[in-house]
């Protein structure tokens, strides 16, 4: 269901992208630009759990802006097609990876980053955190962070 939802969202973005001007992006010639990337928002998360509170009541996105995110990978069967589609559109996205999947395919974690996308993390096994004790939920999150970071070989987003 998530794959279908992501595909529908991506098609909507492609259609909406035709309505706004494309912006230059590294590695894309002007005649290749389709969606483009207009800006990058850098967020200082150094304050940990309070992250996001500084934006309370504000939107980080302007009208008409979207953020493309992909969840639950990497999976060569799906991630490869997504990467190729994004490259064809000169567009970047954020990939939230599952620790177990990153452990099984660290080269593909690096491939996503090599292509200029942001690598974030999900959890270790995509467990429903609401059904876990606080300690077990924290383990799920921390193990996901550490494994994806180890696979990437540098800090994750």
TAPECOR-V381535 format. One record per residue. N is the residue number from 0. RES is the residue in one small letter. BURIAL is I if it has 16 or more other C-alpha atoms within 10 Angstrom, else O. Layout:
# TAPECOR-V381535
N|RES|BURIAL + N|RES|BURIAL
This chain:
# TAPECOR-V381535
0|x|O + 1|x|O + 2|x|O + 3|x|O + 4|x|O + 5|x|O + 6|x|O + 7|x|O + 8|x|O + 9|x|I + 10|x|O + 11|x|O + 12|x|I + 13|x|O + 14|x|O + 15|x|O + 16|x|I + 17|x|O + 18|x|O + 19|x|O + 20|x|O + 21|x|I + 22|x|O + 23|x|I + 24|x|I + 25|x|O + 26|x|O + 27|x|I + 28|x|O + 29|x|O + 30|x|O + 31|x|I + 32|x|I + 33|x|I + 34|x|I + 35|x|I + 36|x|I + 37|x|O + 38|x|O + 39|x|O + 40|x|O + 41|x|O + 42|x|O + 43|x|O + 44|x|O + 45|x|O + 46|x|O + 47|x|O + 48|x|O + 49|x|O + 50|x|O + 51|x|O + 52|x|O + 53|x|O + 54|x|O + 55|x|O + 56|x|O + 57|x|O + 58|x|O + 59|x|O + 60|x|O + 61|x|O + 62|x|O + 63|x|O + 64|x|O + 65|x|O + 66|x|O + 67|x|O + 68|x|I + 69|x|I + 70|x|I + 71|x|I + 72|x|I + 73|x|I + 74|x|I + 75|x|O + 76|x|O + 77|x|O + 78|x|I + 79|x|O + 80|x|O + 81|x|I + 82|x|I + 83|x|O + 84|x|O + 85|x|I + 86|x|I + 87|x|O + 88|x|I + 89|x|I + 90|x|I + 91|x|I + 92|x|I + 93|x|I + 94|x|I + 95|x|I + 96|x|I + 97|x|I + 98|x|I + 99|x|I + 100|x|I + 101|x|I + 102|x|I + 103|x|O + 104|x|I + 105|x|I + 106|x|O + 107|x|I + 108|x|I + 109|x|I + 110|x|I + 111|x|I + 112|x|O + 113|x|O + 114|x|O + 115|x|I + 116|x|I + 117|x|I + 118|x|I + 119|x|I + 120|x|I + 121|x|I + 122|x|I + 123|x|I + 124|x|I + 125|x|O + 126|x|O + 127|x|O + 128|x|O + 129|x|O + 130|x|O + 131|x|O + 132|x|O + 133|x|O + 134|x|O + 135|x|O + 136|x|I + 137|x|O + 138|x|O + 139|x|I + 140|x|I + 141|x|I + 142|x|I + 143|x|I + 144|x|I + 145|x|I + 146|x|I + 147|x|I + 148|x|I + 149|x|I + 150|x|I + 151|x|I + 152|x|O + 153|x|O + 154|x|O + 155|x|I + 156|x|O
